[in-house]
């Protein structure tokens, strides 16, 4: 069947539609289904693939396999704490299929996606349909969670719905290398500052001459050009290495190749520069190059990356790539409940709202699902307080200054310290610990007394689908 035939606009929808089975869509579908809501979950893969995905699985991770810090005192960790309280499917699957990642929660991406897919496919309240949706169903409650690779027809619908003609930015994917092809004599296992119980990162040190040779090659390497109708707009947190080095020869040494917190056991000293490799799976048969997103042509990537001594004979299981990412200007396009202005039955979740990162996207799915559940129950809109991680992320998406809005990760800069008690004048680490503790207490109280208690009850028969996973 051709993509054109399978693409359709839905009408007469009898239940809530979730479009997109990535992280946000998977979370939204599961949260609502667990509360007795009938869900039609639409995923266009494999009928129509994206430039980055390679399977038809739900929640396929296409960039890194890291879901960031587990520390409850970090901003991503604070977000995880609150999502866990809400019953996050993504975090449950991540915990079941984690691989060594130091302080970070890293996962075996294949087992992780299989877990999420199996949970959704076997849930009695979810019908998963593989088809492209070109516009939301008229009159039906719909959650758009199509993410950064939203198809062109749906992107065009969003452009018309929001009056915007600038709905995209660029993101880059890092290469993956076969572990057996790494020269271990030029690498060492260590976590930065020895954090984490298990050494997770394989570090590839470089001397000053080696670093300079690498930079020279990178500066002259041939890149994949943008298409004529596209304008390059890179998200700051996912800058390709060639875009970083264009700002200065030493820029990579203060970014993904920074050597701080590491000691080369061969010399007993800190390397001039270092490339960190993180395991892709529990067996450590593959590693990804941390922070090495790139849009170099494939032949150039192999040539340049093999100038790293530990990768001189590297076999790359996946080379880096570049693709268009779609997002809305949330403060202009969305209401405080993540519904689309002018289209009150259409909710938007995940990266399409302008959040960046796996956990942030999943969190957006939970928020949208929560607000839909409030609506279905006839309850007033009630968002997490702004001094919680979810509340701060929501405020970034819906209440930032539109003129300066850009995709953002969860970080402490999203919090307003004035919303926390007794943190003024504290040193940074102490203030963050206090904020994390207060945020957790505030969220738990809000979830139990205000919002959660009225939407958490799920029929026993409906909530058993994921037991035993």
N, C-alpha and C positions, 0 to 999 in steps of 0.2 A: 504494500500500500504506500502510495506517495505521501510525502509530508503534507502536501496541499490537501489531500483528501482527509488525512487524519486531523488536520487543524480545524477547530470549529469554535463557535461562540456558543456557550451554554445558555439554555433557557429552561424555565419551569423547574428549577432545582429544588428538590424536596428537603434538602439538608444543607449543612454548612460545607462549603467547598474550600479546600486548601489547594492552592496551585503552587507546585514545586515541592519536591520531597528531599530537599537538602536539609541542613541542620535546623533552620528556622521552621520550615514546613513540617518536618518530622516531629519536632517538639510541639508545635501548635496542634497537629492532628492527634497526637497521643494525649496531650493534656485534655482536650475537649472530649475525645472518645472515652477516656477514663471516667468522665462525668456524665456518661450516658448520651452524648451528642452523636448523632449519625454523621459520619464524615465521608465525603468523596475526595480522595487525595489524588490529584492529577500530577503526573510526572511525564514529561515529553520523551525522556530517554527510555528505551533505545530507538523509539520511532524517529526521533530527531535528536542527534547528539550535539554537544557543545564543543568548542575548540579545546577545552581542557579536560573534560571527563572522558573516562575510558570504559565505564560499566553502566549498567542500569540500576545499580544499588542505591538505596536511600542513604543520605548522609555520607556520600563518597567524599573523602578528603583529597583535594587536588593539589594543594601546596604542601605545607609542612604537615608532619604528623603530631605536632605539639599543640596542646591545649593550654599552654602557658603555666604559670606558677601555681603550685598547690598551697603555698603558704597562706594561711588565713589572714596574715597581716598585709599581703600584697593586694593591689586592687583587683587583679583577676581572681585571686583566691577568695576575696570578699564576695565577688559575683558568684563564684561556685558555691559558696556556703548558702547563699540565698536561693540559688537554683535548685540545690539539693533539697532544701526545705519545701520547694514547690513540686518535688517529684520528678526532676529532670531525667528524661530518657537518655539524652546524650551523655550526661555524666555517669549514669548507671552503666551504660555500654562501655564508656571509656575506662571506668574502674575495673570492669570485668576483663578488659583486653589491653591493659597498660603494658608498656615496655619501659626499660630503664631510661630515665630522662633527667636524672639529677633532681633538682627541685621542681622541674616541670612535669606536668602530666602528659606523657607521650603515649601513643597508642599504636597497636598493630592495625593499620588502617583497613586491611581486608576483613579481619575478624570483627572489627568495630562496625563497619558498614553492614556486614552480614547480620550482626546482632540487631541493629536498628531495623533493617529490612524485614527480618523474620518477625520481630515484635509487631510491626505495623501490618504486615500481610496476614498475620494470624489473629489480629484483634477483631472481635465480632462486630464492632461498631465502625470499622474502617473498610472502605472499598477503594482499592488502589487501581487506578486506570492509567495506562501508558498512552498518552496522547498530548498533542500540543494544544494549548488554550490561547486563543488570540485576543480574547477580551473577557472580562468577568461576566458571569451570568446576570442577566437583567433581573433586578429585584431580590436576588438571593444574597445572603450573607457570605462573603468570600474573603479569605485571607490570601493575599498575594505574597508568596515567599519564594519568588523565582530567582532571587539572588543576583550576583554580579554578572551572570551570563544570560540574563533575560532575553528571550528570542526577539527578533526584530519586529514582528507584528505586535506583540504585547508591549514592547518599548514604544512603538508608535502610538498605541492606545494611551499609554501613560503620558506621553508628550502632549497628546490632545487634551487629556483629562486635567493636566496640571498647567497647561499653557507654556510648557518649557520645551526648548529645543536643545538643551545642554544636559543630558541625563547620563553622562558616562565619564569614567576616568580609566586609567590603566593600572593593571596589576601584573606582576611577573612571578613565574614559578621557578623554584630552585632545582638544580640537577640532583639526581640520585646515583650513587656509585656502588658497584659490586664490591662487597667487603673483601673478597679474596684477591682483588686486584690492587688493593692498597699496600704500599710499601711500608710495612710496620716498623722498619728500622728508622724511618723518618717521622714517626708518629708516637704519641703517648696518651694513655688514658688518664683523664683528670676532669674534675668539675672546677669551674672558676671559683677561687677562694675555698676549694674543698667543700663546697656546699652539697648537701644531699648525702644519703646513707650509702649509696652505691655509685661508683665512678661510671658515668654514662657517656661522656663526650670523648671522641677520638680526636686529638689535637694534632694539627699538622703545622709545625713551626717553620718559619722562614727567616733567613738571615737578611741583612740589609741589601746586599747585592741581589739575592734571589727575589726579594720584594720589588726592587727597582726594575728588574727584568720583567717581572709579572705586570707591573704597572705600565711599562712601555708597550708591552704586547696588548694589554687591555685598551689602551688609549687609541691604538691604531687598528683594532679588530673591526671587521665588518659586521654591521648590525642589520637586523630585519627592519626595513623602513615601514613607517606607518602608511596605511592606505590614504589615498589622496583626500578622501572625505572625512578623515578622522584627525583629531587634534590630540596630541599627547598630553595627558594630565595624570601624572603619577601620584598615588597616595604616598605621603611622606614615609610611612612605616614599611612600605614595600618597594622602595626605590631599587631599581636594578643596579648592579655593581658598577656598570659603565656610566650610569647617570651620577652615582656618588663620586666616582673618581674624577669626573669632569669638573667637579668643584675644587679639586686640588689633589696633588699627588699623595699627600698624607691622610686624606679623608677616610680611606678604608681602614687605616690603623686606629682611627677613633670611632669606627663603626663596626662592621661585621668581622674585621680582622684585628680587633684590638687585643693586645696580649696581656692586659692587666689581669691579675689574680691567677696567673699560670706560671709554672716553672718548668723549663725543659730539663728532664733528668739527665740528658746527655751532657749538658753544660752547667747545670746548677743555677742557671740565670733565666731571667725572663726573656722570651724570644723577641726579636724585632717586630714580628707580626705573626699571626697564627690564624689558620682556618680551622674552625670547629666542625666536626662531623657528628651527627646525632643518629642513633640507630633507628631504622625504619620498622623493625620487627623484633620480636623477642629473641629470635635466633641470631640476631645481629648479622644477617647475611647481606644487608644493604644499609647504606648510610646516606643521609641527605646533607648537603653543604649548607650549614646554617647561615641565613642571611645572604645567600649567593643567588638571589633572583637575577635573571639576566634575559636580555633579548638579542644576544649575539646569535649570528647564524650558527647552525649546528656544527659545521666543520670548524668554525672559528672557536666555538666553545671548547671542543675537544682539544684543540691546539693550545689555547691559552690556559685552560685549567690544568693541563699536564705539565705546566711550568711550576706548579706546586710540587716540591720534591716528593712528598708522600703519594702523589697522584700521577707520577711520571708514566706509569703503565696502567692507568685507570681504565676500567671498562664501565661506561656510563649506562645505567639501566634506564634512565630518563634524562634527557637534556632539558635545559630551561626553555621557557616559552613566554609569550606575551599575549594577552587577550584583552578585549574590551570589557570593562565592568560597568554595569548600569546601576545608578542610584538616584534617588530623589533628593531635592533640597527639603529635608524634613520640616524645618521651621516654616517654610512657605506652603508646603503641600499637605501637611498632616495636622489633624486635631490632636489634642492631648491624649486621646484614647487610641491613637495610631490609625484612625479611620481617615480616608482620603477626603479632603475638602471638596464639596460638590458631589460626592459619591458616598453617602453615609453608610451604605451596606458593604463597602469595600475597605478592608483593613490591610495594612502593609506591615510586613515583618522581616527582620533580618537585615542582610546587607543592602537590600533595596532601600532601606530607610537612611542609610549612610553610616551604619556601624561597620567596624572592621574587625575581623578576627572570628575564629570558630566559636568560642564561648559567647562572645558578644552577639553573634548571629542567633545562636540557640536561645540566648536570653531574650532576644527580640521576639522569637516565636512564642515563648512562654508569656510575655507581656501581652501580645496581641490576643492569644488564646484566653488569657485571663479577662481581658476587656470584652471579648465576645461572650464569654460565659456570664459575665455580669449583665450584659445586654439581654441574653436569652432568659436569664432569671428575673428580669425586670428590676434589676438593682441599679442604683446610680453609679456612675463612673467613679472608681476609687483607685488611685494610683499609689504605688509604694512611695513613702516619704522621700524627699529629696536628699536626706542624709543616710540613705541606703544605697548600695551599689546599683541595684535595678532602678531606683528612683533617679539617681544621678545620670545614668545612661539614658533614661527616658527624657530627662530634661535636656540633655545634649541634643537629642534627636528632634525634639518638638519645640524647644524654647531657646535655642542658640540664636545669635545674631545672623539672620539669613545671608547678609552680604559676605560674611566671612566663613560661612559653613563649609566644612569639608569632612570627609569620612574620618571617624575617630575610633580608637581602641578604648578599652576601659583602663583608666589611669587615675592617679590621685588628683590630677588637675581638673577632673570633672566635678570634684566635691567642693562645696563652699565651706571652709573651716568655720565660718560664723554659725553654721547650723549644728555644730558639735559643742558640747559643754567642756569648758576648762582645757582647751587645747592651745589657746593663744599663749605665746611665749615658750611653748615646749620646743625642745629640739626635734628635728624632723622625724627620727625613728620613734621617739616616744609619742609624738603627736599622731603618727600613723597607727601605732598600736592602740591608742585611745580611740581613734576614729573607727578602727576595725571592730573593736569591742562594742562601741556604742551603736554602730550600724547593724551588727548582728542582733543586738538586743532590741533595737527599734524595729527591725524587720520581723523578728519572731513575734513581737507584740502585735504589730500591724497584721501579720498573716493570721494569727490566731484570733484576734479580737475584731478586726475590721473587715478585711477582704476575704482572707482564706477560709474562715469558718463557714462562710455562706456559699462557697463554691467547691469545697474540697470533697464533700461526700460523693462517693461513686457507688453505684449498684454493685453488689458483690460479684454478680455474674459478669459484669463488664470490666472489672478491674483485675481479673485473674489471668488475662491473656499473656502477661509477661512473666508469670510465676515460673521459676525453675530455670530462667535464662542465665 
